[in-house]
Amino acid sequence: MSVDVTSAAGSSAAERGVPPLEVRNVTVRFGALAALADVSFTVAPGTVHAIIGPNGAGKSTLFNVLSGVYRATEGEVRFGTNVLTGMRPHRIAQLRIARAFQNIALSGSQSVVENLMLGRHHLTKAGFLSAGLRLPRATREGELHGRRVREIAEFLGLGDKLDIPVGVLSYGDQKRVEVARALCTEPDLLLLDEPVAGMNAEETRRMAAAVLEIRDALGISVVLVEHDMGMVMGIADRVTVLDFGRLIADGTPAQVQADPEVIRAYLGSGDEGAAGAAGMDGSAT
């Protein structure tokens, strides 16, 4: 697959040709347990789409289906004309879908730039021999990848940390390196698994701003699972709510916050004025 390693900055989703992500009647069973039951929703190109729900709602199961870790028992997931259902994770990644994990999966002893260059590996066309012999083509390609890595690091506020071992960075910076490495794969769709888990208020604010920049400046669709309702309601264009594996709401943040079934799922109450008490009023961003 040919991928431009220069820059996608300033491109809208339409200009990039980003397709919708369609989840159609997805059911996942583990034995007699239905972790997901007939879940359907669509992620519009170039939007931030949040998946929320109480503990045990099926969010992680759904994310694992989207990234190919789990197979759907029934239904399908489509990214444009591509059916993702049944694809292995590496094949899904080749369709320009990247995932940043909740648990940081970086090499702590390596520098930021070395970790980010790992995200460029599947875009490298020069062979091992060419790189080892430092042939001109391999050298030029390495320089292009290096420039792109530095651009992405600057974009996420990591430009002054490129030579620092990841293991000595703050937790918030390590989470941003994880997102940056996913961006280094040049995705059209970015899956963020609890991107602000464990962060303090300032780190959360910076990550929320970064997610909006990824959508607005790069034209990338973002799907995120997150427990911080203030952050979610402050940045999401659309929110899908799961409870016990069922979809109970799908709409704008305002629509979801006012949905009695959503409030009951979080608070065990039908009081529509309780959304703020659940942290769903966007006040945390």
Steps between C-alpha positions, in 0.01 A plus 500: 500500500642837402491759776618858486755552775507877470205661681125479530469813711213726401317228306131449566349154523334556162829601339667191644216278384438368851209250492239447773538222754180296515420258781207286392307275741815382677456227760784341695444192713741330737327171562155581634596861579409769246763770550344700213145461368398634159701825519481738202633852446697702243808716549484788253827596327706762678310489830577418862270212596496387863393161633397517863318293759527374857753232593414173328303673225699336216716794398830310503342206318375733227841668469664159468257414219582826318875432518479129414592358840155339536274358231133590491270202545241674282488821296781685329723805515572692179751775432387634166496203263717285729338245731712490816315211659736204520811694396816463706626814678793549262267495198273756663805719568585485130163665429627810685331422830721555806444429867659661805468275803383580852803325649806672360681263263824688443867406537606694808873465433473644149468867416180667389622519141590129497155409626334722241709355217350160582170643381656562157620143454213378282539808275864420422559384143878462500606146585718388788803466274459849353473651847797301628717612206374858535402514135376842381136395476499365855678811628250734335207300632646501850534878486138536388377281782716688748355835392145365529570362847630840610190672354268270693703543819478878467128473431450323834738721696778244516753674276740577787487143631602300194834383640373423851442138604125443525536339842604826666211707361196593702194276470317763296791534257520122462130490409564767236790297360262203474257715297784645293624154408149410380496820292835403348321218317311770304150381597165610362334360813654521847372279784581644843455267797448714813748770392477700827485211748725583796565857388469810717276792400765686299615187317136421420446850363806470275395158370147624428645790301728258312205279402317801358812602308530148357145531370518861382857533367558148369147403391521169688194325641541424871316231696567505871399302804524714810368514857561875546153628412597864522768447237270291280211745503736788436659366181281228345289569192295188569470257789399133501393364838512131593356328804529125565606452136196681356494834323274727706571836334677649201500872430659835569640566848195714581260227392686234697521712816122546494416136432322347804632151425857628497447679831352186650798295379744735674299604803218251539260794475260645248580854612599682181654781703760262636728502196731755658531287810622215280772725359332506159468876456840563341625695801822301529649627173 
